[in-house]
Amino acid sequence: MRIRRILAGVIATAALAGLGLTGAATATAATAQGASSYVTPSQCRQGGGTPDLVDNICKGGTHNGEKID
């Protein structure tokens, strides 16, 4: 009987810890997506784009539409 209580406590603790880690990872991912990003002209070129310094955005490539800092 005592072993069952201990085992139940361990399982409950592990389950709560797992939920906490999952929630933290989700919150971090949501924050990373929502933040506006800036790239350098060099990063724009490396990603296959062309930096447009008049409009300050990267055109084409992996950073298409991102602002240039």
LUMLUMDREN-2810 file (N, C-alpha, C; in Angstrom, 1 decimal):
<atoms>
<atom><aa>M</aa><ch>A</ch><at>N</at><xx>0.8</xx><yy>-1.2</yy><zz>0.0</zz></atom>
<atom><aa>M</aa><ch>A</ch><at>CA</at><xx>0.0</xx><yy>0.0</yy><zz>0.0</zz></atom>
<atom><aa>M</aa><ch>A</ch><at>C</at><xx>0.9</xx><yy>1.3</yy><zz>0.0</zz></atom>
<atom><aa>R</aa><ch>A</ch><at>N</at><xx>1.9</xx><yy>1.2</yy><zz>0.8</zz></atom>
<atom><aa>R</aa><ch>A</ch><at>CA</at><xx>2.8</xx><yy>2.4</yy><zz>0.9</zz></atom>
<atom><aa>R</aa><ch>A</ch><at>C</at><xx>3.5</xx><yy>2.6</yy><zz>-0.5</zz></atom>
<atom><aa>I</aa><ch>A</ch><at>N</at><xx>3.9</xx><yy>1.6</yy><zz>-1.1</zz></atom>
<atom><aa>I</aa><ch>A</ch><at>CA</at><xx>4.6</xx><yy>1.7</yy><zz>-2.4</zz></atom>
<atom><aa>I</aa><ch>A</ch><at>C</at><xx>3.7</xx><yy>2.3</yy><zz>-3.5</zz></atom>
<atom><aa>R</aa><ch>A</ch><at>N</at><xx>2.4</xx><yy>1.9</yy><zz>-3.4</zz></atom>
<atom><aa>R</aa><ch>A</ch><at>CA</at><xx>1.4</xx><yy>2.5</yy><zz>-4.4</zz></atom>
<atom><aa>R</aa><ch>A</ch><at>C</at><xx>1.3</xx><yy>4.0</yy><zz>-4.2</zz></atom>
<atom><aa>R</aa><ch>A</ch><at>N</at><xx>1.3</xx><yy>4.5</yy><zz>-3.0</zz></atom>
<atom><aa>R</aa><ch>A</ch><at>CA</at><xx>1.2</xx><yy>6.0</yy><zz>-2.7</zz></atom>
<atom><aa>R</aa><ch>A</ch><at>C</at><xx>2.4</xx><yy>6.7</yy><zz>-3.2</zz></atom>
<atom><aa>I</aa><ch>A</ch><at>N</at><xx>3.6</xx><yy>6.1</yy><zz>-2.9</zz></atom>
<atom><aa>I</aa><ch>A</ch><at>CA</at><xx>4.8</xx><yy>6.7</yy><zz>-3.4</zz></atom>
<atom><aa>I</aa><ch>A</ch><at>C</at><xx>4.9</xx><yy>6.7</yy><zz>-4.9</zz></atom>
<atom><aa>L</aa><ch>A</ch><at>N</at><xx>4.5</xx><yy>5.6</yy><zz>-5.5</zz></atom>
<atom><aa>L</aa><ch>A</ch><at>CA</at><xx>4.5</xx><yy>5.5</yy><zz>-7.0</zz></atom>
<atom><aa>L</aa><ch>A</ch><at>C</at><xx>3.6</xx><yy>6.5</yy><zz>-7.6</zz></atom>
<atom><aa>A</aa><ch>A</ch><at>N</at><xx>2.4</xx><yy>6.7</yy><zz>-7.0</zz></atom>
<atom><aa>A</aa><ch>A</ch><at>CA</at><xx>1.4</xx><yy>7.6</yy><zz>-7.5</zz></atom>
<atom><aa>A</aa><ch>A</ch><at>C</at><xx>1.9</xx><yy>9.0</yy><zz>-7.4</zz></atom>
<atom><aa>G</aa><ch>A</ch><at>N</at><xx>2.6</xx><yy>9.3</yy><zz>-6.3</zz></atom>
<atom><aa>G</aa><ch>A</ch><at>CA</at><xx>3.2</xx><yy>10.7</yy><zz>-6.1</zz></atom>
<atom><aa>G</aa><ch>A</ch><at>C</at><xx>4.3</xx><yy>11.0</yy><zz>-7.2</zz></atom>
<atom><aa>V</aa><ch>A</ch><at>N</at><xx>5.1</xx><yy>10.0</yy><zz>-7.4</zz></atom>
<atom><aa>V</aa><ch>A</ch><at>CA</at><xx>6.2</xx><yy>10.1</yy><zz>-8.4</zz></atom>
<atom><aa>V</aa><ch>A</ch><at>C</at><xx>5.6</xx><yy>10.4</yy><zz>-9.8</zz></atom>
<atom><aa>I</aa><ch>A</ch><at>N</at><xx>4.6</xx><yy>9.6</yy><zz>-10.1</zz></atom>
<atom><aa>I</aa><ch>A</ch><at>CA</at><xx>4.0</xx><yy>9.7</yy><zz>-11.5</zz></atom>
<atom><aa>I</aa><ch>A</ch><at>C</at><xx>3.3</xx><yy>11.1</yy><zz>-11.6</zz></atom>
<atom><aa>A</aa><ch>A</ch><at>N</at><xx>2.6</xx><yy>11.5</yy><zz>-10.6</zz></atom>
<atom><aa>A</aa><ch>A</ch><at>CA</at><xx>1.9</xx><yy>12.8</yy><zz>-10.6</zz></atom>
<atom><aa>A</aa><ch>A</ch><at>C</at><xx>2.9</xx><yy>14.0</yy><zz>-10.8</zz></atom>
<atom><aa>T</aa><ch>A</ch><at>N</at><xx>4.0</xx><yy>13.9</yy><zz>-10.0</zz></atom>
<atom><aa>T</aa><ch>A</ch><at>CA</at><xx>5.1</xx><yy>14.9</yy><zz>-10.1</zz></atom>
<atom><aa>T</aa><ch>A</ch><at>C</at><xx>5.7</xx><yy>14.9</yy><zz>-11.5</zz></atom>
<atom><aa>A</aa><ch>A</ch><at>N</at><xx>6.0</xx><yy>13.8</yy><zz>-12.0</zz></atom>
<atom><aa>A</aa><ch>A</ch><at>CA</at><xx>6.6</xx><yy>13.7</yy><zz>-13.4</zz></atom>
<atom><aa>A</aa><ch>A</ch><at>C</at><xx>5.6</xx><yy>14.3</yy><zz>-14.4</zz></atom>
<atom><aa>A</aa><ch>A</ch><at>N</at><xx>4.4</xx><yy>14.0</yy><zz>-14.3</zz></atom>
<atom><aa>A</aa><ch>A</ch><at>CA</at><xx>3.4</xx><yy>14.5</yy><zz>-15.2</zz></atom>
<atom><aa>A</aa><ch>A</ch><at>C</at><xx>3.3</xx><yy>16.0</yy><zz>-15.2</zz></atom>
<atom><aa>L</aa><ch>A</ch><at>N</at><xx>3.3</xx><yy>16.5</yy><zz>-14.0</zz></atom>
<atom><aa>L</aa><ch>A</ch><at>CA</at><xx>3.2</xx><yy>18.0</yy><zz>-13.9</zz></atom>
<atom><aa>L</aa><ch>A</ch><at>C</at><xx>4.4</xx><yy>18.7</yy><zz>-14.4</zz></atom>
<atom><aa>A</aa><ch>A</ch><at>N</at><xx>5.6</xx><yy>18.1</yy><zz>-14.1</zz></atom>
<atom><aa>A</aa><ch>A</ch><at>CA</at><xx>6.8</xx><yy>18.6</yy><zz>-14.6</zz></atom>
<atom><aa>A</aa><ch>A</ch><at>C</at><xx>6.8</xx><yy>18.6</yy><zz>-16.1</zz></atom>
<atom><aa>G</aa><ch>A</ch><at>N</at><xx>6.4</xx><yy>17.5</yy><zz>-16.7</zz></atom>
<atom><aa>G</aa><ch>A</ch><at>CA</at><xx>6.3</xx><yy>17.4</yy><zz>-18.2</zz></atom>
<atom><aa>G</aa><ch>A</ch><at>C</at><xx>5.4</xx><yy>18.5</yy><zz>-18.8</zz></atom>
<atom><aa>L</aa><ch>A</ch><at>N</at><xx>4.3</xx><yy>18.8</yy><zz>-18.2</zz></atom>
<atom><aa>L</aa><ch>A</ch><at>CA</at><xx>3.3</xx><yy>19.8</yy><zz>-18.7</zz></atom>
<atom><aa>L</aa><ch>A</ch><at>C</at><xx>4.0</xx><yy>21.2</yy><zz>-18.6</zz></atom>
<atom><aa>G</aa><ch>A</ch><at>N</at><xx>4.7</xx><yy>21.4</yy><zz>-17.5</zz></atom>
<atom><aa>G</aa><ch>A</ch><at>CA</at><xx>5.4</xx><yy>22.7</yy><zz>-17.4</zz></atom>
<atom><aa>G</aa><ch>A</ch><at>C</at><xx>6.4</xx><yy>22.9</yy><zz>-18.4</zz></atom>
<atom><aa>L</aa><ch>A</ch><at>N</at><xx>7.2</xx><yy>21.9</yy><zz>-18.8</zz></atom>
<atom><aa>L</aa><ch>A</ch><at>CA</at><xx>8.2</xx><yy>22.1</yy><zz>-19.8</zz></atom>
<atom><aa>L</aa><ch>A</ch><at>C</at><xx>7.6</xx><yy>22.3</yy><zz>-21.2</zz></atom>
<atom><aa>T</aa><ch>A</ch><at>N</at><xx>6.5</xx><yy>21.6</yy><zz>-21.4</zz></atom>
<atom><aa>T</aa><ch>A</ch><at>CA</at><xx>5.8</xx><yy>21.7</yy><zz>-22.7</zz></atom>
<atom><aa>T</aa><ch>A</ch><at>C</at><xx>5.2</xx><yy>23.1</yy><zz>-22.9</zz></atom>
<atom><aa>G</aa><ch>A</ch><at>N</at><xx>4.6</xx><yy>23.6</yy><zz>-21.8</zz></atom>
<atom><aa>G</aa><ch>A</ch><at>CA</at><xx>4.0</xx><yy>24.9</yy><zz>-21.8</zz></atom>
<atom><aa>G</aa><ch>A</ch><at>C</at><xx>5.1</xx><yy>26.0</yy><zz>-22.0</zz></atom>
<atom><aa>A</aa><ch>A</ch><at>N</at><xx>6.2</xx><yy>25.8</yy><zz>-21.4</zz></atom>
<atom><aa>A</aa><ch>A</ch><at>CA</at><xx>7.3</xx><yy>26.8</yy><zz>-21.6</zz></atom>
<atom><aa>A</aa><ch>A</ch><at>C</at><xx>7.9</xx><yy>26.8</yy><zz>-23.0</zz></atom>
<atom><aa>A</aa><ch>A</ch><at>N</at><xx>8.0</xx><yy>25.6</yy><zz>-23.6</zz></atom>
<atom><aa>A</aa><ch>A</ch><at>CA</at><xx>8.5</xx><yy>25.6</yy><zz>-25.0</zz></atom>
<atom><aa>A</aa><ch>A</ch><at>C</at><xx>7.5</xx><yy>26.2</yy><zz>-25.9</zz></atom>
<atom><aa>T</aa><ch>A</ch><at>N</at><xx>6.2</xx><yy>26.0</yy><zz>-25.7</zz></atom>
<atom><aa>T</aa><ch>A</ch><at>CA</at><xx>5.2</xx><yy>26.6</yy><zz>-26.6</zz></atom>
<atom><aa>T</aa><ch>A</ch><at>C</at><xx>5.2</xx><yy>28.1</yy><zz>-26.4</zz></atom>
<atom><aa>A</aa><ch>A</ch><at>N</at><xx>5.3</xx><yy>28.6</yy><zz>-25.2</zz></atom>
<atom><aa>A</aa><ch>A</ch><at>CA</at><xx>5.4</xx><yy>30.1</yy><zz>-25.0</zz></atom>
<atom><aa>A</aa><ch>A</ch><at>C</at><xx>6.6</xx><yy>30.7</yy><zz>-25.7</zz></atom>
<atom><aa>T</aa><ch>A</ch><at>N</at><xx>7.7</xx><yy>30.0</yy><zz>-25.6</zz></atom>
<atom><aa>T</aa><ch>A</ch><at>CA</at><xx>8.9</xx><yy>30.5</yy><zz>-26.2</zz></atom>
<atom><aa>T</aa><ch>A</ch><at>C</at><xx>8.8</xx><yy>30.6</yy><zz>-27.7</zz></atom>
<atom><aa>A</aa><ch>A</ch><at>N</at><xx>8.2</xx><yy>29.5</yy><zz>-28.3</zz></atom>
<atom><aa>A</aa><ch>A</ch><at>CA</at><xx>8.1</xx><yy>29.5</yy><zz>-29.8</zz></atom>
<atom><aa>A</aa><ch>A</ch><at>C</at><xx>7.1</xx><yy>30.6</yy><zz>-30.2</zz></atom>
<atom><aa>A</aa><ch>A</ch><at>N</at><xx>6.1</xx><yy>30.8</yy><zz>-29.5</zz></atom>
<atom><aa>A</aa><ch>A</ch><at>CA</at><xx>5.1</xx><yy>31.9</yy><zz>-29.9</zz></atom>
<atom><aa>A</aa><ch>A</ch><at>C</at><xx>5.7</xx><yy>33.2</yy><zz>-29.8</zz></atom>
<atom><aa>T</aa><ch>A</ch><at>N</at><xx>6.6</xx><yy>33.5</yy><zz>-28.8</zz></atom>
<atom><aa>T</aa><ch>A</ch><at>CA</at><xx>7.3</xx><yy>34.7</yy><zz>-28.7</zz></atom>
<atom><aa>T</aa><ch>A</ch><at>C</at><xx>8.3</xx><yy>34.9</yy><zz>-29.9</zz></atom>
<atom><aa>A</aa><ch>A</ch><at>N</at><xx>9.0</xx><yy>33.9</yy><zz>-30.2</zz></atom>
<atom><aa>A</aa><ch>A</ch><at>CA</at><xx>9.9</xx><yy>34.0</yy><zz>-31.3</zz></atom>
<atom><aa>A</aa><ch>A</ch><at>C</at><xx>9.3</xx><yy>34.3</yy><zz>-32.6</zz></atom>
<atom><aa>Q</aa><ch>A</ch><at>N</at><xx>8.1</xx><yy>33.7</yy><zz>-32.9</zz></atom>
<atom><aa>Q</aa><ch>A</ch><at>CA</at><xx>7.4</xx><yy>34.0</yy><zz>-34.1</zz></atom>
<atom><aa>Q</aa><ch>A</ch><at>C</at><xx>6.9</xx><yy>35.4</yy><zz>-34.2</zz></atom>
<atom><aa>G</aa><ch>A</ch><at>N</at><xx>6.4</xx><yy>35.9</yy><zz>-33.1</zz></atom>
<atom><aa>G</aa><ch>A</ch><at>CA</at><xx>5.7</xx><yy>37.2</yy><zz>-33.1</zz></atom>
<atom><aa>G</aa><ch>A</ch><at>C</at><xx>6.7</xx><yy>38.3</yy><zz>-33.2</zz></atom>
<atom><aa>A</aa><ch>A</ch><at>N</at><xx>7.9</xx><yy>38.2</yy><zz>-32.9</zz></atom>
<atom><aa>A</aa><ch>A</ch><at>CA</at><xx>8.9</xx><yy>39.3</yy><zz>-32.8</zz></atom>
<atom><aa>A</aa><ch>A</ch><at>C</at><xx>9.3</xx><yy>39.6</yy><zz>-34.3</zz></atom>
<atom><aa>S</aa><ch>A</ch><at>N</at><xx>9.4</xx><yy>40.9</yy><zz>-34.5</zz></atom>
<atom><aa>S</aa><ch>A</ch><at>CA</at><xx>9.8</xx><yy>41.4</yy><zz>-35.9</zz></atom>
<atom><aa>S</aa><ch>A</ch><at>C</at><xx>11.3</xx><yy>41.1</yy><zz>-35.9</zz></atom>
<atom><aa>S</aa><ch>A</ch><at>N</at><xx>11.8</xx><yy>40.7</yy><zz>-37.1</zz></atom>
<atom><aa>S</aa><ch>A</ch><at>CA</at><xx>13.2</xx><yy>40.4</yy><zz>-37.2</zz></atom>
<atom><aa>S</aa><ch>A</ch><at>C</at><xx>13.9</xx><yy>41.4</yy><zz>-38.2</zz></atom>
<atom><aa>Y</aa><ch>A</ch><at>N</at><xx>15.1</xx><yy>41.6</yy><zz>-37.9</zz></atom>
<atom><aa>Y</aa><ch>A</ch><at>CA</at><xx>16.0</xx><yy>42.4</yy><zz>-38.7</zz></atom>
<atom><aa>Y</aa><ch>A</ch><at>C</at><xx>17.2</xx><yy>41.6</yy><zz>-39.2</zz></atom>
<atom><aa>V</aa><ch>A</ch><at>N</at><xx>17.6</xx><yy>41.8</yy><zz>-40.4</zz></atom>
<atom><aa>V</aa><ch>A</ch><at>CA</at><xx>18.7</xx><yy>41.1</yy><zz>-40.9</zz></atom>
<atom><aa>V</aa><ch>A</ch><at>C</at><xx>19.7</xx><yy>42.2</yy><zz>-41.5</zz></atom>
<atom><aa>T</aa><ch>A</ch><at>N</at><xx>21.0</xx><yy>41.8</yy><zz>-41.5</zz></atom>
<atom><aa>T</aa><ch>A</ch><at>CA</at><xx>22.0</xx><yy>42.7</yy><zz>-42.1</zz></atom>
<atom><aa>T</aa><ch>A</ch><at>C</at><xx>22.0</xx><yy>42.5</yy><zz>-43.6</zz></atom>
<atom><aa>P</aa><ch>A</ch><at>N</at><xx>22.5</xx><yy>43.5</yy><zz>-44.4</zz></atom>
<atom><aa>P</aa><ch>A</ch><at>CA</at><xx>22.6</xx><yy>43.3</yy><zz>-45.8</zz></atom>
<atom><aa>P</aa><ch>A</ch><at>C</at><xx>23.3</xx><yy>42.0</yy><zz>-46.2</zz></atom>
<atom><aa>S</aa><ch>A</ch><at>N</at><xx>24.4</xx><yy>41.7</yy><zz>-45.4</zz></atom>
<atom><aa>S</aa><ch>A</ch><at>CA</at><xx>25.1</xx><yy>40.5</yy><zz>-45.7</zz></atom>
<atom><aa>S</aa><ch>A</ch><at>C</at><xx>24.3</xx><yy>39.2</yy><zz>-45.4</zz></atom>
<atom><aa>Q</aa><ch>A</ch><at>N</at><xx>23.5</xx><yy>39.2</yy><zz>-44.4</zz></atom>
<atom><aa>Q</aa><ch>A</ch><at>CA</at><xx>22.6</xx><yy>38.0</yy><zz>-44.1</zz></atom>
<atom><aa>Q</aa><ch>A</ch><at>C</at><xx>21.6</xx><yy>37.9</yy><zz>-45.2</zz></atom>
<atom><aa>C</aa><ch>A</ch><at>N</at><xx>21.1</xx><yy>39.0</yy><zz>-45.7</zz></atom>
<atom><aa>C</aa><ch>A</ch><at>CA</at><xx>20.1</xx><yy>39.0</yy><zz>-46.8</zz></atom>
<atom><aa>C</aa><ch>A</ch><at>C</at><xx>20.8</xx><yy>38.3</yy><zz>-48.1</zz></atom>
<atom><aa>R</aa><ch>A</ch><at>N</at><xx>22.0</xx><yy>38.7</yy><zz>-48.4</zz></atom>
<atom><aa>R</aa><ch>A</ch><at>CA</at><xx>22.7</xx><yy>38.1</yy><zz>-49.6</zz></atom>
<atom><aa>R</aa><ch>A</ch><at>C</at><xx>23.0</xx><yy>36.7</yy><zz>-49.4</zz></atom>
<atom><aa>Q</aa><ch>A</ch><at>N</at><xx>23.4</xx><yy>36.3</yy><zz>-48.2</zz></atom>
<atom><aa>Q</aa><ch>A</ch><at>CA</at><xx>23.7</xx><yy>34.9</yy><zz>-47.9</zz></atom>
<atom><aa>Q</aa><ch>A</ch><at>C</at><xx>22.5</xx><yy>34.0</yy><zz>-48.0</zz></atom>
<atom><aa>G</aa><ch>A</ch><at>N</at><xx>21.3</xx><yy>34.6</yy><zz>-47.7</zz></atom>
<atom><aa>G</aa><ch>A</ch><at>CA</at><xx>20.1</xx><yy>33.8</yy><zz>-47.8</zz></atom>
<atom><aa>G</aa><ch>A</ch><at>C</at><xx>19.5</xx><yy>33.8</yy><zz>-49.3</zz></atom>
<atom><aa>G</aa><ch>A</ch><at>N</at><xx>20.3</xx><yy>34.4</yy><zz>-50.2</zz></atom>
<atom><aa>G</aa><ch>A</ch><at>CA</at><xx>19.8</xx><yy>34.4</yy><zz>-51.6</zz></atom>
<atom><aa>G</aa><ch>A</ch><at>C</at><xx>19.0</xx><yy>35.5</yy><zz>-52.0</zz></atom>
<atom><aa>G</aa><ch>A</ch><at>N</at><xx>18.9</xx><yy>36.6</yy><zz>-51.2</zz></atom>
<atom><aa>G</aa><ch>A</ch><at>CA</at><xx>18.1</xx><yy>37.7</yy><zz>-51.5</zz></atom>
<atom><aa>G</aa><ch>A</ch><at>C</at><xx>19.0</xx><yy>38.9</yy><zz>-51.9</zz></atom>
<atom><aa>T</aa><ch>A</ch><at>N</at><xx>18.3</xx><yy>40.0</yy><zz>-52.2</zz></atom>
<atom><aa>T</aa><ch>A</ch><at>CA</at><xx>18.9</xx><yy>41.3</yy><zz>-52.6</zz></atom>
<atom><aa>T</aa><ch>A</ch><at>C</at><xx>18.5</xx><yy>42.3</yy><zz>-51.6</zz></atom>
<atom><aa>P</aa><ch>A</ch><at>N</at><xx>19.4</xx><yy>43.0</yy><zz>-50.9</zz></atom>
<atom><aa>P</aa><ch>A</ch><at>CA</at><xx>19.1</xx><yy>44.0</yy><zz>-50.0</zz></atom>
<atom><aa>P</aa><ch>A</ch><at>C</at><xx>18.6</xx><yy>45.3</yy><zz>-50.7</zz></atom>
<atom><aa>D</aa><ch>A</ch><at>N</at><xx>17.4</xx><yy>45.8</yy><zz>-50.4</zz></atom>
<atom><aa>D</aa><ch>A</ch><at>CA</at><xx>17.0</xx><yy>47.0</yy><zz>-51.0</zz></atom>
<atom><aa>D</aa><ch>A</ch><at>C</at><xx>17.1</xx><yy>48.1</yy><zz>-49.9</zz></atom>
<atom><aa>L</aa><ch>A</ch><at>N</at><xx>18.2</xx><yy>48.9</yy><zz>-50.0</zz></atom>
<atom><aa>L</aa><ch>A</ch><at>CA</at><xx>18.5</xx><yy>49.9</yy><zz>-49.0</zz></atom>
<atom><aa>L</aa><ch>A</ch><at>C</at><xx>17.7</xx><yy>51.1</yy><zz>-49.1</zz></atom>
<atom><aa>V</aa><ch>A</ch><at>N</at><xx>16.9</xx><yy>51.3</yy><zz>-50.2</zz></atom>
<atom><aa>V</aa><ch>A</ch><at>CA</at><xx>16.0</xx><yy>52.4</yy><zz>-50.3</zz></atom>
<atom><aa>V</aa><ch>A</ch><at>C</at><xx>14.8</xx><yy>52.2</yy><zz>-49.4</zz></atom>
<atom><aa>D</aa><ch>A</ch><at>N</at><xx>14.2</xx><yy>51.0</yy><zz>-49.5</zz></atom>
<atom><aa>D</aa><ch>A</ch><at>CA</at><xx>13.0</xx><yy>50.6</yy><zz>-48.7</zz></atom>
<atom><aa>D</aa><ch>A</ch><at>C</at><xx>13.4</xx><yy>49.9</yy><zz>-47.4</zz></atom>
<atom><aa>N</aa><ch>A</ch><at>N</at><xx>14.7</xx><yy>49.6</yy><zz>-47.2</zz></atom>
<atom><aa>N</aa><ch>A</ch><at>CA</at><xx>15.2</xx><yy>48.9</yy><zz>-46.1</zz></atom>
<atom><aa>N</aa><ch>A</ch><at>C</at><xx>14.6</xx><yy>47.5</yy><zz>-45.9</zz></atom>
<atom><aa>I</aa><ch>A</ch><at>N</at><xx>14.4</xx><yy>46.7</yy><zz>-46.9</zz></atom>
<atom><aa>I</aa><ch>A</ch><at>CA</at><xx>13.9</xx><yy>45.4</yy><zz>-46.8</zz></atom>
<atom><aa>I</aa><ch>A</ch><at>C</at><xx>14.7</xx><yy>44.4</yy><zz>-47.7</zz></atom>
<atom><aa>C</aa><ch>A</ch><at>N</at><xx>14.7</xx><yy>43.2</yy><zz>-47.3</zz></atom>
<atom><aa>C</aa><ch>A</ch><at>CA</at><xx>15.3</xx><yy>42.2</yy><zz>-48.1</zz></atom>
<atom><aa>C</aa><ch>A</ch><at>C</at><xx>14.3</xx><yy>41.6</yy><zz>-49.1</zz></atom>
<atom><aa>K</aa><ch>A</ch><at>N</at><xx>14.7</xx><yy>41.6</yy><zz>-50.4</zz></atom>
<atom><aa>K</aa><ch>A</ch><at>CA</at><xx>13.8</xx><yy>41.1</yy><zz>-51.4</zz></atom>
<atom><aa>K</aa><ch>A</ch><at>C</at><xx>14.3</xx><yy>39.7</yy><zz>-51.9</zz></atom>
<atom><aa>G</aa><ch>A</ch><at>N</at><xx>13.5</xx><yy>38.7</yy><zz>-51.8</zz></atom>
<atom><aa>G</aa><ch>A</ch><at>CA</at><xx>13.8</xx><yy>37.4</yy><zz>-52.2</zz></atom>
<atom><aa>G</aa><ch>A</ch><at>C</at><xx>14.6</xx><yy>36.6</yy><zz>-51.2</zz></atom>
<atom><aa>G</aa><ch>A</ch><at>N</at><xx>14.9</xx><yy>35.3</yy><zz>-51.5</zz></atom>
<atom><aa>G</aa><ch>A</ch><at>CA</at><xx>15.6</xx><yy>34.4</yy><zz>-50.6</zz></atom>
<atom><aa>G</aa><ch>A</ch><at>C</at><xx>14.9</xx><yy>34.1</yy><zz>-49.4</zz></atom>
<atom><aa>T</aa><ch>A</ch><at>N</at><xx>15.7</xx><yy>33.6</yy><zz>-48.4</zz></atom>
<atom><aa>T</aa><ch>A</ch><at>CA</at><xx>15.1</xx><yy>33.1</yy><zz>-47.2</zz></atom>
<atom><aa>T</aa><ch>A</ch><at>C</at><xx>14.6</xx><yy>34.2</yy><zz>-46.2</zz></atom>
<atom><aa>H</aa><ch>A</ch><at>N</at><xx>15.1</xx><yy>35.4</yy><zz>-46.4</zz></atom>
<atom><aa>H</aa><ch>A</ch><at>CA</at><xx>14.7</xx><yy>36.5</yy><zz>-45.6</zz></atom>
<atom><aa>H</aa><ch>A</ch><at>C</at><xx>13.8</xx><yy>37.5</yy><zz>-46.3</zz></atom>
<atom><aa>N</aa><ch>A</ch><at>N</at><xx>13.1</xx><yy>37.0</yy><zz>-47.3</zz></atom>
<atom><aa>N</aa><ch>A</ch><at>CA</at><xx>12.2</xx><yy>37.9</yy><zz>-48.1</zz></atom>
<atom><aa>N</aa><ch>A</ch><at>C</at><xx>11.2</xx><yy>38.7</yy><zz>-47.2</zz></atom>
<atom><aa>G</aa><ch>A</ch><at>N</at><xx>11.2</xx><yy>40.0</yy><zz>-47.4</zz></atom>
<atom><aa>G</aa><ch>A</ch><at>CA</at><xx>10.3</xx><yy>40.9</yy><zz>-46.7</zz></atom>
<atom><aa>G</aa><ch>A</ch><at>C</at><xx>10.8</xx><yy>41.3</yy><zz>-45.3</zz></atom>
<atom><aa>E</aa><ch>A</ch><at>N</at><xx>11.9</xx><yy>40.8</yy><zz>-44.8</zz></atom>
<atom><aa>E</aa><ch>A</ch><at>CA</at><xx>12.4</xx><yy>41.2</yy><zz>-43.5</zz></atom>
<atom><aa>E</aa><ch>A</ch><at>C</at><xx>13.1</xx><yy>42.5</yy><zz>-43.6</zz></atom>
<atom><aa>K</aa><ch>A</ch><at>N</at><xx>13.0</xx><yy>43.3</yy><zz>-42.5</zz></atom>
<atom><aa>K</aa><ch>A</ch><at>CA</at><xx>13.6</xx><yy>44.6</yy><zz>-42.5</zz></atom>
<atom><aa>K</aa><ch>A</ch><at>C</at><xx>15.1</xx><yy>44.5</yy><zz>-42.4</zz></atom>
<atom><aa>I</aa><ch>A</ch><at>N</at><xx>15.8</xx><yy>45.4</yy><zz>-43.0</zz></atom>
<atom><aa>I</aa><ch>A</ch><at>CA</at><xx>17.3</xx><yy>45.4</yy><zz>-42.9</zz></atom>
<atom><aa>I</aa><ch>A</ch><at>C</at><xx>17.7</xx><yy>46.5</yy><zz>-41.9</zz></atom>
<atom><aa>D</aa><ch>A</ch><at>N</at><xx>18.6</xx><yy>46.0</yy><zz>-41.0</zz></atom>
<atom><aa>D</aa><ch>A</ch><at>CA</at><xx>19.0</xx><yy>46.9</yy><zz>-39.9</zz></atom>
<atom><aa>D</aa><ch>A</ch><at>C</at><xx>20.4</xx><yy>47.5</yy><zz>-40.3</zz></atom>
</atoms>
